[in-house]
Amino acid sequence: MTARANAAPVIIKRKKIISGGGHHGGAWKVAYADFVTAMMAFFMLMWLLNATTEKQRKGIADYFSPTAPINRISGGGNEMFGGDSILKEQFLANNGVGGLPTSLSGGPQPSNEVEGSHSEQMQLAEVQDFLIGGGGESFLNDSLKKHVVTRLTDEGLVIELFDTEDVQLFVDDSDKPYRILVDLVRLVADASQLIKNDIAIEGHVRTVHLVRRERATWALSLDRADKVRELLETHGLNSKRLARVTGHADRKHITNDPRDPRNNRISVILLREN
């Protein structure tokens, strides 16, 4: 009895083992992976906002929209991401108001006319890109580019050549061109060779609130337009493509200030066939 009473007590220690490593497990790895993925998506979003046009952004948004069985606008145009808008009539009709363009008789326009119109639109856009570099590098250097504006209208592709505050295209009150105008017209002539459409040339001058004896604005604007016609023909334009040469004097300003030098301009219009 005495020996057993003096024996050391037996202590049993039980250790609880937690799998997964560490007191917090591996949940932090999942959270970190989600964070990295979110940051990648954020930077890609910032890049897309900077590198795309409004039309392309709408197309991308529609592509990922789960509620639109047919997107109103497809992704892109003819630039970075390619593609065409399905709002163009020759691809799909507009929502609720669509259908192919109608002829005067009220029926649908023949498919060959629709395809021709689309082809002409693409050709005019190609000429525009040739001049201003919409699809890549422009053939105009910086000193020339600031004198050129192009726009597509119902009439056709309008190429406007105009004065700036410090550089004129013509000598004062005359139809004698400076070298910069000769260079501009040469490039316009080269661009016009990309298509076979007829061409119209229009001359405009700014308003001058002084009575000048040298030349009336009507005659001056017409003479300048005719001088551009001569330059175009010198650089290889077929004279049979010239539909008209007109002078508008100071009747059609493009700025709020009628005396703005930019109102001294020449409009070369690549006319649509229809």
Helices and strands as residue ranges (DSSP letters): H 2-5, H 27-51, H 54-63, H 111-132, H 142-145, E 148-152, E 156-162, H 179-192, E 199-204, H 217-234, G 239-241, E 242-247, G 261-263, E 265-271
